[in-house]
Amino acid sequence: MVRIAIIGAGLGGLALAQGLRKRGIEFDVYEKDPGVDSRTQGYRIRIDETGQRALADCLSADEYETFRATCAVSTTGGRFIDTELRDTAGRVVETWRPSEVEDAEPEDAPGDLSANRLTLREVLLHGIADRVHFGKSLDRVEEGEGHVTAHFEDGTSAVADVLVAADGVHSVVRRQLLPDAEPADTGALCGYGRTTLTGALGETIPVALLTGTSVVFANGFVAVLDSMTFRQWEFTADLTPVADYLYWAVFGPRDRFGLTDTADTGQVLAAIEHATADWHPALREVFAAADPDGFAAMTVRSAAALETRPSGRVTLLGDAIHVMSPAGGLGANTALRDAAVLATALAAGRDDPLRAIAGYESEMRVYAGDAISASLLGTAMLASRI
């Protein structure tokens, strides 16, 4: 029986694990973090039609319904505004889609869903927690005849038939196997935070900002605000209760904020506060009331062209192989697609995992390459100073 080792318990790695479980394939997941909530990895995440199909393919029907039930409720499809809250045409990225609106007619095309990242990870952990091993930092992989071995920094190791690297943009596996494939720095940054919607704050923020997604176009950068208002549903023992909040992110070139690539989180936050000092008071209040320990910033990186390489017993998934700018909203959804495609391939090729991996990689290079290109176009459009 084929056995899969997955390095990384992010969305892609866990979705793959669920897809394998659904197909009766043995697996173990190894994650370097000590726990699922041990560090800030973002808050709101948009799941588009591709991501929704992939999750439906990997999860059981009940788990997929739990995912949908725990997404935020939108009463509008979204709006584009300027820094004074006036409607504007903006510069719409081609891959953006309106939010799925609650109580929309069944025949309407499905829209994007806004999920709380931690909640989605907890949904993806359901039923497989005993196969996910936290605190396992990978040192190296070693491919042998008919097997592959993962060596961890704590001196332990794990042997499997196939190893899947889902360990993110700083992938240890990619750096070992593909040292020339380091993602490029795009020159852009993304800072994101969360503002809890307390009673007082909810009464002072305009209703328009609390009914869906708002994209604020400024000179040379954008801000995205998403109202994460949740249904009244019963939390299970596996899911952490989440209070309603406003997710916000600021995206643009570092030089627009006067920052270098060595800027720390505090410098980024100060630069954002300076760049938005003349914005509408309601927007400034959202930033000022943000959870003090919840702000994070990241350098926007993009993978190089995905070149054909000889397939082996080690393959890569998600940001480990095709990290892309968040401007297109495609990164996580492409990783989820990877999980569904790879799980299907491994199930169909149980007796020939090398052929299954080759098929997955051939398909993935096409759609992931398209997504990287679309995300770079989105970055250029959002960073335009026109």
DRENVEX-832490 format. One record per residue (C-alpha): residue number from 1; x, y, z. Coordinates in Angstrom, 3 decimals. Example, Ala and Ser with C-alpha at 12.3 -4.5 7.8 and 13.67 -1.06 7.14 Angstrom:
<nodes>
+-----+----------+----------+----------+
:   i :        X :        Y :        Z :
+-----+----------+----------+----------+
:   1 :   12.300 :   -4.500 :    7.800 :
:   2 :   13.670 :   -1.060 :    7.140 :
+-----+----------+----------+----------+
</nodes>
This chain:
<nodes>
+-----+----------+----------+----------+
:   i :        X :        Y :        Z :
+-----+----------+----------+----------+
:   1 :    0.000 :    0.000 :    0.000 :
:   2 :    1.360 :    3.412 :   -0.996 :
:   3 :    2.146 :    5.824 :    1.861 :
:   4 :    2.510 :    9.601 :    1.511 :
:   5 :    4.542 :   11.970 :    3.699 :
:   6 :    3.330 :   15.578 :    3.549 :
:   7 :    5.655 :   18.334 :    4.749 :
:   8 :    3.618 :   21.311 :    5.926 :
:   9 :    0.183 :   21.637 :    7.534 :
:  10 :   -0.998 :   24.740 :    5.709 :
:  11 :   -4.174 :   24.808 :    3.661 :
:  12 :   -2.707 :   22.898 :    0.722 :
:  13 :   -1.039 :   20.218 :    2.798 :
:  14 :   -4.107 :   19.584 :    4.930 :
:  15 :   -6.439 :   19.582 :    1.911 :
:  16 :   -4.218 :   16.957 :    0.304 :
:  17 :   -4.329 :   14.912 :    3.511 :
:  18 :   -8.126 :   15.048 :    3.486 :
:  19 :   -8.207 :   14.095 :   -0.176 :
:  20 :   -5.993 :   11.100 :    0.504 :
:  21 :   -8.086 :   10.015 :    3.485 :
:  22 :  -11.216 :   10.212 :    1.328 :
:  23 :   -9.538 :    7.897 :   -1.191 :
:  24 :   -8.193 :    5.430 :    1.375 :
:  25 :   -4.515 :    6.326 :    0.970 :
:  26 :   -2.202 :    6.263 :    4.003 :
:  27 :   -0.441 :    9.514 :    4.928 :
:  28 :    1.266 :   11.505 :    7.662 :
:  29 :    1.669 :   15.285 :    7.853 :
:  30 :    4.735 :   16.903 :    9.435 :
:  31 :    4.588 :   20.575 :   10.466 :
:  32 :    7.424 :   22.610 :   11.950 :
:  33 :    5.149 :   24.913 :   13.988 :
:  34 :    4.241 :   23.703 :   17.493 :
:  35 :    0.506 :   24.074 :   16.833 :
:  36 :   -2.141 :   25.100 :   14.334 :
:  37 :   -2.513 :   28.579 :   15.865 :
:  38 :    1.092 :   29.222 :   16.925 :
:  39 :    1.740 :   32.152 :   14.572 :
:  40 :   -0.103 :   34.761 :   12.561 :
:  41 :   -0.646 :   33.564 :    8.988 :
:  42 :   -3.414 :   35.908 :    7.956 :
:  43 :   -7.087 :   36.188 :    8.811 :
:  44 :   -9.565 :   36.398 :    5.962 :
:  45 :   -8.902 :   34.247 :    2.932 :
:  46 :  -10.961 :   34.350 :   -0.245 :
:  47 :  -12.004 :   30.988 :   -1.643 :
:  48 :  -13.049 :   31.274 :   -5.270 :
:  49 :  -14.933 :   28.782 :   -7.428 :
:  50 :  -11.736 :   26.807 :   -8.112 :
:  51 :  -10.948 :   26.566 :   -4.401 :
:  52 :  -14.523 :   25.612 :   -3.553 :
:  53 :  -14.517 :   22.794 :   -6.099 :
:  54 :  -11.197 :   21.532 :   -4.746 :
:  55 :  -12.425 :   21.562 :   -1.146 :
:  56 :  -15.601 :   19.732 :   -2.157 :
:  57 :  -13.400 :   17.147 :   -3.865 :
:  58 :  -11.118 :   16.665 :   -0.840 :
:  59 :  -13.565 :   16.915 :    2.068 :
:  60 :  -16.515 :   14.789 :    3.045 :
:  61 :  -19.945 :   16.276 :    2.349 :
:  62 :  -20.421 :   17.143 :    6.032 :
:  63 :  -16.996 :   18.757 :    6.332 :
:  64 :  -17.565 :   20.779 :    3.178 :
:  65 :  -20.877 :   22.054 :    4.532 :
:  66 :  -19.096 :   23.017 :    7.772 :
:  67 :  -16.597 :   25.015 :    5.713 :
:  68 :  -19.399 :   26.884 :    3.933 :
:  69 :  -21.338 :   27.460 :    7.162 :
:  70 :  -18.308 :   28.999 :    8.881 :
:  71 :  -17.582 :   31.509 :    6.112 :
:  72 :  -18.522 :   35.142 :    6.621 :
:  73 :  -21.901 :   36.403 :    5.455 :
:  74 :  -21.938 :   38.997 :    2.675 :
:  75 :  -25.014 :   41.051 :    1.818 :
:  76 :  -23.361 :   42.780 :   -1.143 :
:  77 :  -20.967 :   41.573 :   -3.795 :
:  78 :  -18.417 :   44.271 :   -2.961 :
:  79 :  -17.661 :   47.853 :   -3.903 :
:  80 :  -14.787 :   50.010 :   -5.177 :
:  81 :  -14.220 :   53.333 :   -3.424 :
:  82 :  -11.684 :   56.126 :   -3.113 :
:  83 :  -10.059 :   57.306 :    0.102 :
:  84 :  -13.122 :   59.502 :    0.860 :
:  85 :  -15.510 :   56.541 :    0.596 :
:  86 :  -16.866 :   57.694 :   -2.775 :
:  87 :  -17.707 :   55.038 :   -5.343 :
:  88 :  -15.095 :   54.745 :   -8.067 :
:  89 :  -14.428 :   52.558 :  -11.079 :
:  90 :  -10.996 :   51.693 :   -9.730 :
:  91 :   -8.615 :   49.381 :  -11.528 :
:  92 :  -10.282 :   46.006 :  -11.332 :
:  93 :   -8.052 :   42.939 :  -11.403 :
:  94 :   -9.402 :   40.453 :  -13.960 :
:  95 :   -9.371 :   37.490 :  -11.576 :
:  96 :  -11.402 :   39.207 :   -8.842 :
:  97 :  -14.959 :   37.992 :   -8.411 :
:  98 :  -17.797 :   39.413 :   -6.307 :
:  99 :  -18.524 :   37.853 :   -2.937 :
: 100 :  -21.203 :   35.205 :   -2.744 :
: 101 :  -24.236 :   37.057 :   -1.435 :
: 102 :  -26.397 :   35.473 :    1.221 :
: 103 :  -29.864 :   34.497 :   -0.045 :
: 104 :  -28.817 :   34.899 :   -3.683 :
: 105 :  -30.976 :   33.107 :   -6.235 :
: 106 :  -29.839 :   29.509 :   -6.835 :
: 107 :  -29.317 :   30.114 :  -10.546 :
: 108 :  -26.845 :   32.922 :   -9.869 :
: 109 :  -23.183 :   32.064 :  -10.498 :
: 110 :  -21.391 :   31.192 :   -7.250 :
: 111 :  -19.230 :   33.973 :   -5.889 :
: 112 :  -16.136 :   34.005 :   -3.707 :
: 113 :  -16.410 :   32.989 :   -0.063 :
: 114 :  -14.544 :   34.714 :    2.775 :
: 115 :  -13.193 :   32.182 :    5.258 :
: 116 :  -11.379 :   32.787 :    8.512 :
: 117 :   -8.002 :   31.146 :    7.888 :
: 118 :   -7.682 :   29.474 :   11.311 :
: 119 :  -11.233 :   28.130 :   11.106 :
: 120 :  -10.574 :   26.678 :    7.664 :
: 121 :   -7.397 :   25.003 :    8.920 :
: 122 :   -9.354 :   23.555 :   11.843 :
: 123 :  -12.009 :   22.220 :    9.444 :
: 124 :   -9.215 :   20.660 :    7.386 :
: 125 :   -7.794 :   19.038 :   10.532 :
: 126 :  -11.086 :   17.357 :   11.387 :
: 127 :  -10.737 :   13.595 :   11.540 :
: 128 :   -7.000 :   13.539 :   10.779 :
: 129 :   -5.471 :   15.207 :   13.847 :
: 130 :   -3.805 :   11.939 :   14.850 :
: 131 :   -1.923 :   11.902 :   11.530 :
: 132 :   -0.617 :   15.489 :   11.829 :
: 133 :    2.652 :   15.821 :   13.740 :
: 134 :    3.518 :   19.322 :   14.956 :
: 135 :    6.965 :   20.489 :   16.014 :
: 136 :    8.667 :   18.515 :   13.204 :
: 137 :   11.090 :   20.836 :   11.415 :
: 138 :   12.490 :   19.287 :    8.252 :
: 139 :   16.246 :   19.178 :    7.780 :
: 140 :   16.527 :   17.382 :    4.438 :
: 141 :   15.028 :   14.713 :    2.218 :
: 142 :   16.798 :   11.677 :    0.824 :
: 143 :   15.391 :    9.762 :   -2.120 :
: 144 :   16.287 :    6.067 :   -2.246 :
: 145 :   15.388 :    3.063 :   -4.354 :
: 146 :   11.627 :    2.729 :   -4.045 :
: 147 :   11.257 :    5.124 :   -1.105 :
: 148 :   12.030 :    8.592 :    0.206 :
: 149 :   13.172 :    9.564 :    3.712 :
: 150 :   12.420 :   12.814 :    5.533 :
: 151 :   15.086 :   13.714 :    8.102 :
: 152 :   13.985 :   16.122 :   10.846 :
: 153 :   16.037 :   18.495 :   12.949 :
: 154 :   15.171 :   16.595 :   16.125 :
: 155 :   17.083 :   13.573 :   14.815 :
: 156 :   14.045 :   11.520 :   13.831 :
: 157 :   13.113 :   10.434 :   10.320 :
: 158 :   10.126 :    9.125 :    8.363 :
: 159 :   10.076 :    6.817 :    5.360 :
: 160 :    7.358 :    6.968 :    2.688 :
: 161 :    6.718 :    5.988 :   -0.910 :
: 162 :    6.111 :    9.610 :   -1.906 :
: 163 :    6.969 :   12.905 :   -0.215 :
: 164 :    4.956 :   16.053 :   -0.955 :
: 165 :    6.487 :   19.401 :   -0.035 :
: 166 :    3.720 :   21.761 :    1.062 :
: 167 :    6.056 :   23.800 :    3.270 :
: 168 :    5.451 :   27.239 :    1.817 :
: 169 :    7.467 :   30.001 :    0.216 :
: 170 :   10.577 :   29.182 :    2.283 :
: 171 :   10.365 :   25.486 :    1.416 :
: 172 :   13.295 :   23.436 :    2.671 :
: 173 :   12.546 :   20.828 :    0.014 :
: 174 :   12.563 :   23.311 :   -2.882 :
: 175 :   15.818 :   24.850 :   -1.717 :
: 176 :   17.406 :   21.399 :   -1.618 :
: 177 :   16.066 :   20.033 :   -4.891 :
: 178 :   15.617 :   23.224 :   -6.935 :
: 179 :   18.169 :   25.724 :   -5.592 :
: 180 :   17.805 :   27.942 :   -8.668 :
: 181 :   14.033 :   28.286 :   -8.263 :
: 182 :   14.049 :   30.824 :   -5.413 :
: 183 :   11.011 :   33.138 :   -5.804 :
: 184 :   11.738 :   36.701 :   -6.907 :
: 185 :   11.061 :   39.775 :   -4.778 :
: 186 :    8.446 :   41.805 :   -6.694 :
: 187 :    9.253 :   45.018 :   -4.840 :
: 188 :    5.767 :   45.097 :   -3.327 :
: 189 :    4.604 :   44.545 :    0.223 :
: 190 :    1.369 :   43.523 :    1.863 :
: 191 :    0.472 :   44.516 :    5.401 :
: 192 :   -2.647 :   43.079 :    6.965 :
: 193 :   -4.540 :   43.315 :   10.216 :
: 194 :   -7.812 :   42.677 :   11.992 :
: 195 :  -10.146 :   45.100 :   13.732 :
: 196 :  -12.623 :   43.408 :   16.064 :
: 197 :  -16.126 :   44.785 :   15.647 :
: 198 :  -16.985 :   45.807 :   19.176 :
: 199 :  -20.377 :   47.371 :   19.828 :
: 200 :  -19.061 :   50.938 :   19.895 :
: 201 :  -16.904 :   50.565 :   16.815 :
: 202 :  -19.686 :   48.910 :   14.851 :
: 203 :  -21.890 :   51.931 :   15.445 :
: 204 :  -19.371 :   54.497 :   14.132 :
: 205 :  -18.166 :   52.700 :   10.995 :
: 206 :  -20.364 :   53.340 :    7.922 :
: 207 :  -22.716 :   50.482 :    7.140 :
: 208 :  -21.270 :   50.204 :    3.626 :
: 209 :  -17.989 :   48.967 :    5.113 :
: 210 :  -19.793 :   46.274 :    7.105 :
: 211 :  -21.732 :   44.533 :    4.339 :
: 212 :  -19.042 :   42.884 :    2.244 :
: 213 :  -15.725 :   43.711 :    0.613 :
: 214 :  -14.520 :   47.258 :   -0.036 :
: 215 :  -11.474 :   48.003 :   -2.208 :
: 216 :   -9.977 :   51.448 :   -1.596 :
: 217 :   -7.923 :   52.845 :   -4.474 :
: 218 :   -5.251 :   55.381 :   -3.550 :
: 219 :   -2.329 :   56.811 :   -5.523 :
: 220 :   -0.050 :   53.865 :   -6.174 :
: 221 :   -1.492 :   51.396 :   -3.669 :
: 222 :   -4.749 :   49.868 :   -2.496 :
: 223 :   -6.433 :   48.808 :    0.707 :
: 224 :   -8.916 :   45.956 :    0.960 :
: 225 :  -11.442 :   45.742 :    3.781 :
: 226 :  -13.649 :   42.716 :    4.257 :
: 227 :  -16.420 :   42.514 :    6.823 :
: 228 :  -16.108 :   39.129 :    8.500 :
: 229 :  -19.571 :   38.776 :   10.003 :
: 230 :  -20.430 :   35.199 :   10.841 :
: 231 :  -23.666 :   33.252 :   11.072 :
: 232 :  -24.895 :   32.183 :   14.474 :
: 233 :  -23.799 :   28.561 :   14.408 :
: 234 :  -22.813 :   26.121 :   17.103 :
: 235 :  -19.071 :   25.706 :   17.457 :
: 236 :  -17.905 :   22.137 :   17.762 :
: 237 :  -15.088 :   21.079 :   20.059 :
: 238 :  -12.765 :   21.183 :   17.030 :
: 239 :  -13.454 :   24.810 :   16.078 :
: 240 :  -12.355 :   27.950 :   17.894 :
: 241 :  -15.121 :   30.581 :   18.281 :
: 242 :  -14.452 :   33.727 :   16.225 :
: 243 :  -15.852 :   37.192 :   16.932 :
: 244 :  -16.965 :   39.386 :   14.028 :
: 245 :  -14.152 :   41.544 :   12.674 :
: 246 :  -13.029 :   43.746 :    9.812 :
: 247 :  -10.136 :   42.271 :    7.891 :
: 248 :   -7.931 :   44.822 :    6.160 :
: 249 :   -4.868 :   44.682 :    3.979 :
: 250 :   -2.722 :   47.350 :    2.352 :
: 251 :   -0.867 :   46.428 :   -0.832 :
: 252 :    1.629 :   48.397 :   -2.896 :
: 253 :    5.274 :   48.983 :   -3.873 :
: 254 :    7.688 :   49.361 :   -0.954 :
: 255 :    9.107 :   52.577 :   -2.381 :
: 256 :    5.605 :   54.105 :   -2.352 :
: 257 :    5.836 :   53.850 :    1.446 :
: 258 :    9.505 :   54.826 :    1.634 :
: 259 :   10.505 :   51.353 :    2.835 :
: 260 :   13.357 :   48.984 :    2.034 :
: 261 :   13.316 :   45.203 :    1.940 :
: 262 :   14.715 :   45.137 :    5.484 :
: 263 :   11.803 :   47.053 :    7.035 :
: 264 :   10.361 :   45.401 :   10.114 :
: 265 :    6.696 :   45.113 :   11.036 :
: 266 :    6.715 :   48.278 :   13.148 :
: 267 :    8.198 :   50.326 :   10.316 :
: 268 :    5.646 :   48.997 :    7.858 :
: 269 :    2.757 :   49.845 :   10.176 :
: 270 :    4.119 :   53.358 :   10.758 :
: 271 :    4.501 :   53.862 :    7.004 :
: 272 :    0.914 :   52.757 :    6.383 :
: 273 :   -0.374 :   55.124 :    9.060 :
: 274 :    1.549 :   57.984 :    7.425 :
: 275 :    0.347 :   57.116 :    3.904 :
: 276 :   -3.304 :   57.020 :    5.026 :
: 277 :   -3.200 :   60.077 :    7.305 :
: 278 :   -5.486 :   62.140 :    5.036 :
: 279 :   -8.026 :   59.371 :    4.386 :
: 280 :  -11.642 :   59.468 :    5.529 :
: 281 :  -11.871 :   59.366 :    9.346 :
: 282 :  -13.849 :   56.120 :    9.263 :
: 283 :  -11.035 :   54.361 :    7.426 :
: 284 :   -8.418 :   55.777 :    9.770 :
: 285 :  -10.499 :   54.571 :   12.721 :
: 286 :  -10.447 :   51.025 :   11.349 :
: 287 :   -6.636 :   51.096 :   11.237 :
: 288 :   -6.292 :   52.816 :   14.614 :
: 289 :   -8.599 :   50.303 :   16.338 :
: 290 :   -6.826 :   47.258 :   14.912 :
: 291 :   -5.854 :   44.492 :   17.296 :
: 292 :   -2.389 :   45.603 :   18.460 :
: 293 :   -0.763 :   42.174 :   18.197 :
: 294 :   -2.534 :   41.198 :   15.009 :
: 295 :   -0.654 :   43.202 :   12.385 :
: 296 :    1.719 :   41.373 :   10.060 :
: 297 :    3.605 :   42.274 :    6.898 :
: 298 :    5.093 :   40.229 :    4.110 :
: 299 :    7.331 :   40.800 :    1.133 :
: 300 :    5.426 :   39.896 :   -2.015 :
: 301 :    7.316 :   37.211 :   -3.926 :
: 302 :    6.595 :   35.430 :   -7.174 :
: 303 :    7.905 :   32.117 :   -8.474 :
: 304 :    9.981 :   31.856 :  -11.600 :
: 305 :    8.663 :   30.085 :  -14.675 :
: 306 :    7.767 :   26.480 :  -13.875 :
: 307 :   10.202 :   24.446 :  -15.918 :
: 308 :    9.838 :   20.791 :  -16.761 :
: 309 :   12.092 :   18.559 :  -14.675 :
: 310 :   12.471 :   14.813 :  -14.238 :
: 311 :    9.819 :   13.499 :  -11.854 :
: 312 :   10.727 :   11.462 :   -8.816 :
: 313 :    9.238 :   10.400 :   -5.517 :
: 314 :    9.338 :   14.001 :   -4.244 :
: 315 :    6.934 :   16.631 :   -5.551 :
: 316 :    5.866 :   20.102 :   -4.473 :
: 317 :    2.548 :   21.811 :   -3.874 :
: 318 :    1.276 :   25.361 :   -3.346 :
: 319 :    3.644 :   28.163 :   -2.353 :
: 320 :    6.530 :   25.723 :   -2.147 :
: 321 :    6.614 :   25.609 :   -5.955 :
: 322 :    4.429 :   28.430 :   -7.315 :
: 323 :    4.154 :   31.250 :   -4.781 :
: 324 :    2.445 :   34.240 :   -6.360 :
: 325 :    1.411 :   37.784 :   -5.541 :
: 326 :   -1.799 :   38.058 :   -3.493 :
: 327 :   -3.001 :   40.708 :   -5.965 :
: 328 :   -4.804 :   38.105 :   -8.041 :
: 329 :   -6.355 :   36.282 :   -5.095 :
: 330 :   -5.217 :   33.007 :   -6.663 :
: 331 :   -2.440 :   31.623 :   -4.443 :
: 332 :   -4.421 :   29.633 :   -1.883 :
: 333 :   -6.988 :   28.547 :   -4.452 :
: 334 :   -4.262 :   27.203 :   -6.715 :
: 335 :   -2.776 :   25.291 :   -3.768 :
: 336 :   -6.183 :   23.752 :   -3.056 :
: 337 :   -6.456 :   22.780 :   -6.707 :
: 338 :   -3.020 :   21.152 :   -6.425 :
: 339 :   -4.289 :   19.084 :   -3.508 :
: 340 :   -7.337 :   17.827 :   -5.388 :
: 341 :   -5.411 :   17.073 :   -8.595 :
: 342 :   -2.602 :   15.280 :   -6.750 :
: 343 :   -4.944 :   13.240 :   -4.546 :
: 344 :   -6.865 :   12.124 :   -7.632 :
: 345 :   -3.659 :   11.241 :   -9.482 :
: 346 :   -2.235 :    9.230 :   -6.585 :
: 347 :   -5.496 :    7.336 :   -6.167 :
: 348 :   -5.604 :    6.462 :   -9.865 :
: 349 :   -1.926 :    5.480 :   -9.875 :
: 350 :   -1.562 :    3.562 :   -6.625 :
: 351 :    0.614 :    0.972 :   -8.348 :
: 352 :    2.742 :    3.557 :  -10.178 :
: 353 :    3.218 :    6.666 :   -7.998 :
: 354 :    6.021 :    7.999 :  -10.212 :
: 355 :    3.666 :    8.142 :  -13.174 :
: 356 :    0.977 :    9.731 :  -10.978 :
: 357 :    3.386 :   12.449 :   -9.867 :
: 358 :    4.505 :   13.098 :  -13.440 :
: 359 :    0.884 :   13.530 :  -14.508 :
: 360 :    0.142 :   15.902 :  -11.625 :
: 361 :    3.224 :   18.005 :  -12.303 :
: 362 :    2.458 :   18.260 :  -16.014 :
: 363 :   -1.078 :   19.501 :  -15.323 :
: 364 :   -0.024 :   21.758 :  -12.450 :
: 365 :    2.634 :   23.570 :  -14.493 :
: 366 :   -0.026 :   24.770 :  -16.929 :
: 367 :   -2.674 :   26.131 :  -14.552 :
: 368 :   -0.190 :   27.391 :  -11.948 :
: 369 :    1.819 :   29.160 :  -14.641 :
: 370 :   -1.347 :   30.904 :  -15.805 :
: 371 :   -2.141 :   31.908 :  -12.217 :
: 372 :    1.367 :   33.336 :  -11.659 :
: 373 :    1.035 :   35.435 :  -14.831 :
: 374 :   -2.409 :   36.688 :  -13.841 :
: 375 :   -1.172 :   37.595 :  -10.355 :
: 376 :    1.771 :   39.571 :  -11.756 :
: 377 :   -0.614 :   41.491 :  -14.020 :
: 378 :   -2.783 :   42.197 :  -10.982 :
: 379 :    0.238 :   43.475 :   -9.079 :
: 380 :    1.142 :   45.862 :  -11.903 :
: 381 :   -2.429 :   47.126 :  -12.128 :
: 382 :   -2.876 :   47.737 :   -8.406 :
: 383 :    0.509 :   49.427 :   -8.113 :
: 384 :   -0.194 :   51.791 :  -10.983 :
: 385 :    0.245 :   55.449 :  -10.054 :
: 386 :   -2.190 :   56.604 :  -12.714 :
+-----+----------+----------+----------+
</nodes>
